[in-house]
Amino acid sequence: MELCQERPEDWHEVETLMDLCFAPGRTALSSYRLRDGVDPVRALCLLLRADDTVRAAIRYWPVRVAGRKVLLLGPIAVHPTAQGEGLGAWLMQESLGKARDHGWQRVMLVGDAPYYSRFGFKKLEEVEMPPPTNPDRVLGLELQPGAWVDIRGLVLRENDPDVPHRDDEPLQTGNCRDVEPRKDAPHG
C-alpha cells in the first residue's frame, strides 16, 4: 500500500470515494459551507492507495474560531471493501502526527464522540458550528497542550489569503511512499 499526498488531479477519484461512503446530500452539511472557496491544507490531505486505487482518504481545511487558526478534519473515508482493516484509524493518526509536526495547535471535526474519543477528541462545549449542526457532535483535539483553553465562539471560514496553508508543502511527482498500515499499530 502507498501513502500519498492528495494532488489536484486526485480530486475526482477522492470525491467518488466520498460519494460511495456517505449519504446523498453530504455537501449540504454546514462543514461544507466552511470549505467552499477555501483551499484545503494540502500537506495534510492524504490517500492510501492499493493497486492504483484509492482505498482511504482524509482531508483538512483551515477555519477560525475566536480569531485563532483551527484545522477542520474531514471528510475521512475508507472504501467499503477495506472497512474494518484499520486504515481510517491509521490514516487519522498519521495525519494528526503530521499536523503536529507542521505546527498546528488544534483540530476540530463534526462526528460521533464514542468513535473519535479513542483519538483524544472531546466535545467542544463553547465552540459553535453553523446550523444545522448537533452541538454534541462538535469535537476538538489539542495538538499542543492548552490549545483549546479559552477558545469559544462560532466557527468561521478562513478568509485570509495570506494564511500559509496553500503551499505549505510543495507537491512532488513521486509524493507516495510504501507503508504497511496495521490495525494494531497506529502512527502519529
C-alpha positions, 0 to 999 in steps of 0.5 A, spaced: 500 500 500 502 507 498 501 513 502 500 519 498 499 526 498 492 528 495 494 532 488 489 536 484 488 531 479 486 526 485 480 530 486 475 526 482 477 519 484 477 522 492 470 525 491 467 518 488 470 515 494 466 520 498 460 519 494 460 511 495 461 512 503 456 517 505 449 519 504 446 523 498 446 530 500 453 530 504 455 537 501 449 540 504 452 539 511 454 546 514 462 543 514 461 544 507 459 551 507 466 552 511 470 549 505 467 552 499 472 557 496 477 555 501 483 551 499 484 545 503 491 544 507 494 540 502 500 537 506 495 534 510 490 531 505 492 524 504 490 517 500 492 510 501 492 507 495 492 499 493 493 497 486 492 504 483 486 505 487 484 509 492 482 505 498 482 511 504 482 518 504 482 524 509 482 531 508 483 538 512 481 545 511 483 551 515 477 555 519 477 560 525 474 560 531 475 566 536 480 569 531 485 563 532 487 558 526 483 551 527 484 545 522 477 542 520 478 534 519 474 531 514 471 528 510 475 521 512 473 515 508 475 508 507 472 504 501 467 499 503 471 493 501 477 495 506 472 497 512 474 494 518 482 493 516 484 499 520 486 504 515 481 510 517 484 509 524 491 509 521 490 514 516 487 519 522 493 518 526 498 519 521 495 525 519 494 528 526 502 526 527 503 530 521 499 536 523 503 536 529 509 536 526 507 542 521 505 546 527 498 546 528 495 547 535 488 544 534 483 540 530 476 540 530 471 535 526 463 534 526 462 526 528 460 521 533 464 522 540 464 514 542 468 513 535 473 519 535 474 519 543 479 513 542 483 519 538 483 524 544 477 528 541 472 531 546 466 535 545 467 542 544 462 545 549 463 553 547 465 552 540 459 553 535 458 550 528 453 553 523 446 550 523 444 545 522 449 542 526 448 537 533 452 541 538 454 534 541 457 532 535 462 538 535 469 535 537 476 538 538 483 535 539 489 539 542 495 538 538 499 542 543 497 542 550 492 548 552 490 549 545 483 549 546 483 553 553 479 559 552 477 558 545 469 559 544 465 562 539 462 560 532 466 557 527 468 561 521 471 560 514 478 562 513 478 568 509 485 570 509 489 569 503 495 570 506 494 564 511 500 559 509 496 553 508 496 553 500 503 551 499 505 549 505 508 543 502 510 543 495 507 537 491 512 532 488 511 527 482 513 521 486 509 524 493 507 516 495 511 512 499 510 504 501 507 503 508 504 497 511 498 500 515 496 495 521 490 495 525 494 494 531 499 499 530 497 506 529 502 512 527 502 519 529 
